Amino acid sequence: MTLKKEKLLKWLKYGAYVLAGGAVLCTAGYVFLNNPGMGKLQLRSHFRKDGLEKVGYDSAIAANWQAVIDFVTHWTRNHPYKCPICDKFHLGHRH
């Protein structure tokens, strides 16, 4: 391998590490620093469309982490909010 190709591969690998590190820092910042607001006082804040209860998370960190997992695995943007009915955190879509 020539010296130019080695340098290029080294810089590409370095760039990939920087991007991965930035993604980890952004994810950690969202999970630990996002403070979900209170949801609207309506039945759909606590119940799904089919009438079952939504999944409740005890802490904002758990709800934020689940929102990140949903975004990475299903490419859906869920936003956590605090339920005014049960005082737990649920995930919902912002339309």
C-alpha positions as a Markdown table, in Angstrom:
| # | Residue | x | y | z |
|---|---|---|---|---|
| 1 | Met | 0.0 | 0.0 | 0.0 |
| 2 | Thr | 1.3 | 3.4 | -0.8 |
| 3 | Leu | 1.9 | 6.1 | 1.7 |
| 4 | Lys | -1.0 | 8.3 | 0.4 |
| 5 | Lys | -3.5 | 5.4 | 0.7 |
| 6 | Glu | -2.3 | 4.7 | 4.3 |
| 7 | Lys | -2.7 | 8.3 | 5.3 |
| 8 | Leu | -6.2 | 8.4 | 3.7 |
| 9 | Leu | -7.3 | 5.3 | 5.5 |
| 10 | Lys | -5.9 | 6.6 | 8.8 |
| 11 | Trp | -7.9 | 9.9 | 8.4 |
| 12 | Leu | -11.1 | 8.0 | 7.4 |
| 13 | Lys | -10.8 | 5.8 | 10.4 |
| 14 | Tyr | -10.2 | 8.9 | 12.6 |
| 15 | Gly | -13.2 | 10.6 | 11.1 |
| 16 | Ala | -15.4 | 7.5 | 11.8 |
| 17 | Tyr | -14.3 | 7.5 | 15.4 |
| 18 | Val | -15.1 | 11.2 | 15.8 |
| 19 | Leu | -18.5 | 10.7 | 14.3 |
| 20 | Ala | -19.2 | 7.7 | 16.5 |
| 21 | Gly | -18.0 | 9.6 | 19.6 |
| 22 | Gly | -20.2 | 12.6 | 18.7 |
| 23 | Ala | -23.2 | 10.4 | 18.3 |
| 24 | Val | -22.6 | 8.8 | 21.7 |
| 25 | Leu | -22.2 | 12.3 | 23.3 |
| 26 | Cys | -25.4 | 13.6 | 21.7 |
| 27 | Thr | -27.4 | 10.5 | 22.8 |
| 28 | Ala | -26.1 | 10.8 | 26.4 |
| 29 | Gly | -26.9 | 14.5 | 26.4 |
| 30 | Tyr | -30.5 | 13.8 | 25.3 |
| 31 | Val | -31.0 | 10.9 | 27.7 |
| 32 | Phe | -29.7 | 12.7 | 30.8 |
| 33 | Leu | -30.5 | 16.4 | 30.0 |
| 34 | Asn | -33.9 | 16.3 | 28.4 |
| 35 | Asn | -36.6 | 17.3 | 30.8 |
| 36 | Pro | -40.0 | 16.1 | 29.5 |
| 37 | Gly | -42.9 | 18.4 | 30.0 |
| 38 | Met | -46.4 | 17.7 | 31.3 |
| 39 | Gly | -48.8 | 16.2 | 28.9 |
| 40 | Lys | -52.3 | 17.5 | 28.2 |
| 41 | Leu | -55.0 | 16.5 | 30.6 |
| 42 | Gln | -57.0 | 14.2 | 28.4 |
| 43 | Leu | -57.6 | 10.4 | 28.3 |
| 44 | Arg | -55.4 | 9.9 | 25.3 |
| 45 | Ser | -52.4 | 11.0 | 27.4 |
| 46 | His | -52.8 | 7.8 | 29.4 |
| 47 | Phe | -54.6 | 5.5 | 27.0 |
| 48 | Arg | -53.8 | 4.3 | 23.6 |
| 49 | Lys | -56.2 | 4.5 | 20.6 |
| 50 | Asp | -57.4 | 0.9 | 21.3 |
| 51 | Gly | -58.2 | 1.7 | 24.9 |
| 52 | Leu | -55.2 | -0.1 | 26.6 |
| 53 | Glu | -52.9 | 1.8 | 28.9 |
| 54 | Lys | -49.7 | 3.2 | 27.5 |
| 55 | Val | -46.4 | 1.9 | 28.8 |
| 56 | Gly | -45.4 | 3.9 | 31.8 |
| 57 | Tyr | -41.8 | 4.7 | 32.7 |
| 58 | Asp | -40.9 | 5.6 | 36.3 |
| 59 | Ser | -38.1 | 8.1 | 35.4 |
| 60 | Ala | -37.5 | 10.6 | 32.7 |
| 61 | Ile | -34.1 | 8.9 | 31.9 |
| 62 | Ala | -35.8 | 5.6 | 31.2 |
| 63 | Ala | -38.4 | 7.3 | 28.9 |
| 64 | Asn | -35.7 | 9.3 | 27.1 |
| 65 | Trp | -33.6 | 6.1 | 26.7 |
| 66 | Gln | -36.6 | 4.3 | 25.2 |
| 67 | Ala | -37.2 | 7.2 | 22.8 |
| 68 | Val | -33.6 | 6.9 | 21.6 |
| 69 | Ile | -33.9 | 3.1 | 21.2 |
| 70 | Asp | -37.2 | 3.5 | 19.2 |
| 71 | Phe | -35.5 | 6.1 | 17.0 |
| 72 | Val | -32.5 | 3.9 | 16.2 |
| 73 | Thr | -34.5 | 0.6 | 15.7 |
| 74 | His | -37.7 | 1.8 | 14.2 |
| 75 | Trp | -36.8 | 5.3 | 12.9 |
| 76 | Thr | -39.8 | 6.8 | 14.8 |
| 77 | Arg | -39.5 | 10.1 | 16.7 |
| 78 | Asn | -41.2 | 9.5 | 20.0 |
| 79 | His | -41.2 | 12.2 | 22.6 |
| 80 | Pro | -41.5 | 11.5 | 26.3 |
| 81 | Tyr | -44.0 | 13.4 | 28.5 |
| 82 | Lys | -45.2 | 13.2 | 32.0 |
| 83 | Cys | -48.7 | 11.9 | 32.3 |
| 84 | Pro | -51.1 | 14.1 | 34.4 |
| 85 | Ile | -53.2 | 11.0 | 35.3 |
| 86 | Cys | -50.6 | 8.6 | 36.6 |
| 87 | Asp | -47.5 | 10.8 | 37.1 |
| 88 | Lys | -45.4 | 8.4 | 35.1 |
| 89 | Phe | -43.7 | 9.1 | 31.8 |
| 90 | His | -45.1 | 7.9 | 28.4 |
| 91 | Leu | -43.9 | 8.2 | 24.9 |
| 92 | Gly | -46.0 | 9.9 | 22.2 |
| 93 | His | -45.7 | 11.5 | 18.8 |
| 94 | Arg | -45.8 | 15.2 | 18.1 |
| 95 | His | -47.9 | 15.8 | 15.1 |
